[in-house]
Amino acid sequence: MGKFWNSLYQKYRGSKLYCYAEKHPRWKSFLEILYRYRYGNVLWIGIIYPIWFKSLESRITVSTGYHIMHTHMDDLIPFCEWFIVPYFLWFIYIFAGLVYFMFTNKEDFYKVSLFLFIGMIASLVICEIYPNGTDFRPAYLSEKNIFMIMVKNLYRVDTPTNVFPSIHAYNSLCMHIALLKSKELRAARYGKFVRYFSCFLCIFICIATLVLKQHSVLDVGGAILLCFITYGFVYGYPSFALGEYWEKKSEGKETNTIR
């Protein structure tokens, strides 16, 4: 991909667009920023998810049948339309996090993108192999407030199928972990506040998937398990890091003994 961008840049240097940019500083600055953060093009992979998910929605229906994700605990969780707010804040949370990493740390950006995409693709594969859905949405919703109307619209566009694991919960966990591991955020003036707010929002998004009856407890549990598995591929499991620590420590002891 780097060779592609370099060749494209060389063609740009000899084009009419380059001559135009030289005469217009603002346009030149925009093109320079676009080239500097060209690695953001990996986000095109995200286009695969909505297309594939839409295909699943059309193929897995009540008539075709699917496995019901339903536990007794789901029946004990009350419905609350107010949680539609953190549910929709999820979109801003994930987008803002990706933009932040793109502009602050290239390596962290690649890691969080990989973290998100591995789990998202894995969830689609799971739904292909194991068609699933829920059956506990409220039969009737009034329009007594704006939040209830928002929930009704959500139900209208999002069917109760392909719910395991919950991508809302999975992506929220991924983004919060990535923010916790960010050195730039840790050193920032308001970094501590951002991390606390991220934790708060992550928890409420996960709760929102349950109280809005979008997902089962099994779906959120599956998201946590999937996050644990994919974490090892991206950041390495803590047990591996602990093993390396003890190896270095033992090597240090051997060196001191020889001296």
N, C-alpha and C positions, 0 to 999 in steps of 0.2 A: 504493500500500500504506500510505503514511503517513496519508492521509485516512481510510482504513478503520479504522486503529488509533485515530486521534483521535476519530472518531465513536463507536467502540466504548467509548472511555474516557469520553466524555460521557454515554453511556447508563449506564455503570457508576456514575458519580457520583450519578445519581438513582435507583439501584436499592436493593433491600433488602440486596444483597450488600455495598454500600458502608457501610450502617448497621451491618451485622454486623462488617465489618472494623474500623470505628471502635472497637468494643467489644473487639476481639481484636487486640492489637498484632502478634502473630506472623503472623497471617493477613494483616494489612495490609502488613507488611514483605515477605511473599512475593509479594503482588500488585504491589507497587511494583517489586520486582526483575524480575518477569515483564514489566511494562510498559517498564521501563528498557531491557531487552535484547530488546525485541520484534522487532528486526531479524533475530533468529535464526530467524524463521519461514521464511527462504529455504531452510532445510535440507529443507523438505518436498519439494523437487525431487529429493532423493536417493531418494525412494520410487520414482521412475520406473525407476531403474536395476535393482533386483532383480526388479521385475515384468517388465520387458522382457527381462532376461537369462534369467529362468526360461522365458519364452516361446521364446527362441532355443534353450535347452537341450532343450525338448520337440520343436522342429521340425527341428533340425539333429542328426541321429544317424548312426550307421554305415550304416543302411539307406538314408538319403537321400543320403549321400555328402558329402564335404567335402575341401578342399585340405589336404594334410599339410604341417605346418610341421616340417621335420626337416633338420638339417645334419650333416655329419661331426663337427663340433665337439661336438654334443650327445652323440654316442656316446663321446667322450673324457671327458666329465664324469661322475665317479662318483656313485652314489646314496648319500646320507647322511641317515638318518632324524632325526638330531639337529637338523637345520635346520628341523624343524617348529615349533620354539620361536619363532625370529624370524618365521617365516611367519605364525603366529597372533598374534604381537605387533603385526603390521600393523594389526589392528582397533583395538587400544588406541592405537597411535601416531597414526592418523588422527583418531580420536574425541577424544583428549586435545588434539591440535593445534587442532582446530576449537573446542573449548571454551575453550582458552587465548586464541585470537584474538577470540572472541565477548566475552570479559570484559575484554580489554585495549585493543583497537583496532578500532573499527567498520569503518573503511576497509580495514584488512588482512584483516578477517574476510570482507568482501565479495569481495576480490580472491582469497583462497585458495579460497573457495567456488566462484567463477567458474572459477578455474584447474582445480579438480577436476572440476566438472560438465561443462565443455566437452569435456575429454578422455574422460570416461566415456561421454557421449552419442556422441561421435565414434567410439569403439571399438565401440559397438553398431551404428552405421550401417555400419562397415567389415565387421562380422561378417554383417550382413544382405546386403550386396552380395557379399562374398567369404567364404562359409562356410569355416571353417578348424578344424583340430584337430591333435593330436599322436598319435604311435603308438609311443612309446618308454617307456611306463610298465612297471615290472617286472611280469612275468606272475604272479609269486607273492611274497607278503609273509608272513613268519612273524610270530608274536606274541611274540618273545623279550624285548621291553621295551615300556614305555609309549609311547615315541616311535613305534615301529613300529605299534602299535595306533592311535595318533592319525592316522598317515599312511593306514592302511587305511580308517578312518572318513572321512577327507578324500576319498579316491578314491571312496568309496561315494556321497557326496552331491554331488560335483563331477565331472562327466564331462570327458573330455579334448577338449572342443570349445569353440569361441569363445575362443580363447587369444591371438589377435593383434589388437591389441597387449596386452601384459600390464598389467592394471589394478593389480596389486600393485606392480609396478615403477613404473608411471606415477604413481600416487598418492603413493608414497614419495618420489619425486623432487620432486613438487609441494610436498609438505609441508616437505621439507628446504629447498628454495629459499625458501619463505615464511618459515620460521624464521630463515634467514640474513638476510633483508631486514627483519626486525622490529627497529625502533629500541628498543622497550621491552625486548626480550630482550637486545639488545646492551648496554643500560644496567643490566640486572639483575645482582645479585651473582653468581648462578650461571649467568649467561647463556652464558658461554664453555663451561662444562661441558655445558650442554644442547645447544649447537650441535655440539660434538664427538660427544656421544652420539647426536644425530640423524643425523650423518654415518655413524657406525658402524652404527647400526640400518638406515639406508637401504641401505647397501651389502650388509649381510647379508640383508636381505629380498630384494633383487634376486638374490643368489647362491642363496638358498633356493628361489626359483622354478625354478632350473635343476637343482640337485642333488636336489630332490624329484621331478624329472621332470614338473612341472606345466606348464612352459613351455619353448619352444625359445629358442636364442640369438636367433633372428629376432624372437621376441615381445618380448624385452627391448630389442633394438635398435629395434624399432618404437615401444616406449614412450618411449625416449630421443628419437627423432625427433619423435614427437607432442608431447612435453613442450617441445621447442625451438620448435615451431610455435605452440603455445598460449601459451607464455611471452610472445611478442610481442603477442598480443591483450590480455593482462592487464597486463603491466608495461612493454611497449615494448621493441623490440630494442635492444641496446647500440649498434648502428651508428647508429640514429636519434639516440640521446642524444649520440653522438660528433659527429654532424653539427651538432646544436644547440650543442654546446660550441665548435666551430670558428667557427660563425656569430657567437656572442657575443664570442669572442676577436677576430675580425676587426672587429666593430663597435667594440670597445674601442680597437683600434689606430687606426681612422679618427677616433674622437673625440679621441684624444691628438694626432693629426696636425693636426686643425683648430685645436686650442688652441695 
